[in-house]
Structure formats: C-alpha cells, structure tokens
Amino acid sequence: QKAFGAEPSFGRTINAVASFVRTLTSRNAPIDRFLKGEEGAMSANARLGFELFQGKAGCVQCHGGPLFSDEKFHALGVPDNVEVFANPFRHFAFRRFFRTLGAPGVEGYRSDPGLYGVTKMRADWGKFRTPSLREVTRTAPYMHNGTLATLEDVVAFYDAGGGPLPGKSQLLRPVGLTPSEQSALVEFLKSLSGDPVVIERPELPDYQP
C-alpha cells in the first residue's frame, strides 16, 4: 500500500470487499446442467446461442473456461461514462482512486485509463480485465463503467466490432449477426445464471477510522 501511496484504510476496504466476493458462488445454472447431459436445461434458442458464442460470434476467444473469462486485459473502445466527469463529486472520487495507485497526471484525466493506472505503461491505456459471465443477468448495467444497460445492448456492441475509440483489441471485428442470432445469443447468456444467491446480512462492528 505504501508503495502506491495508498492509505491503510483503503487497502483494508479493498481486501474486505474481495473476501466477501469470494464467498459468492453460482450454483445450478442451466449451462452447467446442460453440459452434464440434461438436454432440457436449455431451450433450443439458448443452444443456438451457445453455438454462436463458440463459433460465429467469437465470444469464446475471451470468455472461455469455467468462469467464462480468460482473466486477461483488453481494450474494447468502450465510450466513457460522461456522468463520471460531469459530476464533480464522482470525478473527484475517480481521480482520488487513481492517485492512491500512484498513477501519474491524474488531474488531467478525462477518460478512464484502466490497467494503465496500475502498470503506468501507455500500451495498457483503456484495458480492462475480462469479467466472468456467470450470473450476468444480475450484474447490469454492463461494461466497466456501466454504459450499456442491457444484454441486448452488449451483444449489439460486440456485433458492431466494439466501440469507436482507437487502440482496440485486434480480436474485435464486426460480426454481422442477424436479429434472430443476436436474440439467441442473449438467451444463451441468460442460461449462465443459476439459483438466486441468498445473503444473510451480518451484524457489522462500528466503524473504526
């Protein structure tokens, strides 16, 4: 923490959030039941979406494996969330966060540097880690900054080859899915969510600065 100029309380908060997230487990998702041989676990449209996911749409290039993520960082050309920079309080919090990471020149940031804020390598500007798609129906809005409201918006974004910003990953290209294929892909994405995760709210101790 000291190496990045971060305050101890900031580090404790990050560790606490990460520890909590690790307790959340996706269970009984239709995709898992289907892969175990339960044909009826997914609709015919969802199965078509699965084929597109692995083939024509190319999603599996970054969203493979048990977590549906390659755990790597990519630049997608996602437009910035203008509300972050229009709201003084959100803009201040944004800059404060990157200052704790030791990122240079934070006063002039008008876009999210992504991985660059950690590595300080210009080639990493605008790169973000591929998120898991498990329980994706419960994590709207989408992308790192919440600029896409629905799964339909996300599929359309990728079908168009990503966003308009330069420096995008070479894996992105216009796909040309038909409306029915886009619908099937969305139906497949819905199959990645399982039973609701029930969390009992714990009794928290008083805040200690």
N, C-alpha and C positions, 0 to 999 in steps of 0.2 A: 504494500500500500504506500509506504513512504517513497518508494522508487518512482511511483507515478504521481506523487504529490497528493494522494488521497487521504482523507481523514479516516481514522479508525472506525467511526460510526458508520461511514459509507460502506466500508468493507464488510462490517458485521451485517448490515442490511442486505447486501448482495448475497452473502453466504446464507442468510436465513431464508430468503426467497428461493434460492437454488435448492436448499434442503427440503423445503415444502414441495416444490415442483416434482422432486424425485419420488415423492410418495404417491403421485397421481398415476394410475395405471389404466390403460384402455383394455377393456375386457369384453369378450363375446361379440366382437364386431362381425358383421356379415361376411366381410372378406376373409376373415380367419376361418369361419365355419365352411365357407365355400372351398377354400384351399385344402381343408381337411376331408373334402368329399361330399359335403352337403349341397347338392345341386340347387335345391330350392332356396338356399340362403340369400341368393342374389337374383334379381329379376333379369329377364332376357336383355333389357336395355342396359342394365348395370354391367352385365357380362360383355356386351358390345363395347361399353365404355372402358372396361378393363383391357380389351384387345387394343383399343385406340391408345390407351395410356402406355402400353408396352410397345406399340408399333407406330402407326402414322403420326400421332400427336407428339411422340418423343419424350413424354414426361418422365419416363423411367431413367433417362440419362442422368437426371439429378435427384429424382425421387424414387430410388430403388432401395432394396433391403427391407428388413423387418419394420423399420421406423419410417420407411418411405422418404428417406433423406440420405444424401451422400455425405452429409456433415461438412461439406466444403463451402467456400465463399464464392459468390458470383455477382456480377453487376448485371442488372436487368433493365436498366434505364427507367426505373420507376420514377414518375414525377414526384417532386417534393410535396409534402403536405403544407399548403400555404398558410393554414391556420397556425401552425407552429411558429412561423416567422411574423405573422400579423399580430399575434397576441404577445404583448411584452413579457408577461409572466412565463408563458411557455417557452419563448425564445430565450429568456434568461436561464430557465432550468436546463434547456438544451445546451447552451454554452457552458453552464456550470458543470454538467456531466462530463463533457469532453475535456474541460480544464482539469478535472480530477484524474483523467487518464494521461495527462501530460501532452495533449495534442497541441501543436503549435498554431498560433494565429486564430484562436477561436473567436476573437472579437469580430472577425470579418466573415464568419461562416454564414452563408445564405442558402446552403444546401447541406444535406446530411452526408458526412464523409464516410460513414460506415466503418469498415475494417481499418481504413487509413488512420482513424483516431487512435488505434492501438499500435499499429505497426510503424506509422509515420512514413510509409512507403507510398509514393504517388500512384503507383500502379494499382494500389488497393482502394483508391478512392471510389466510393459508391458500391463496394462489395458487401454483401450480407450473407450470413450462413443460411443454407437451405433448411427451412424448418421441416419438422415432421408433419406429415399429412394426417396422422392419426387424430381422431376427434375433430377433424377440420370443420365439421358443421357447427361446432360450438365455439369457434375462435374468430368469428367475424368482428370487425372488418379486417380485410386481408392486406398482405404485404407488410414490410417492416414498419410502415408509417400509417397504415390503415386507410389508404387512399382508394381501395376497391371494396365496395360494400358487400357484394355477393359472390358466390361461387361462379355464377354466370359471368360476372364481370372479370373474374380471374381467368376463366377459360378463354374469353374473348381477347383479353390482354395477351395471353401467350399465343393464341391463334394468329394475332396480328404481328407476331415476332417480337414482343416485348415493347418497352416504352420508347419514346423519341430521343432520349438523351444519348450522347456519344459514349464510347468506351464499353459498350455492352459485350457480354459473353458471345463468343462465336458459335455457341450451341444454339443461340436463339435465331430463329428464322420464321417467316410467315408460313403457316401450316396449310391453311385452306380447308378447314373443317366445314362441313355443311351444318346448317342449323340443327338437324337431327343428330349429327355426330357430336356437336357441342352439348346437346341435351343429354346424350348417352354418357358423355364424359362426366358431366355434373352428377348424373345418377350414380356412377361408379364412385365418385368422391364421397358421396353420402354413405356408401357402404363401408367406409373406413371408420365410422363412429359406432361405438358399442353401447353397452349399458350405461345409463347415467352414473356419473361419479358423485357419490354422496359424501359430503364432508361435514363432520361434526365440528362446530365452531369451538375452539378451545378457550379456556379462561386464560387470558394473557396477563402477565405481570405489568405493573405500572412502568411507564417509560422511564429509563434511566439514561440521562444525557452523558 
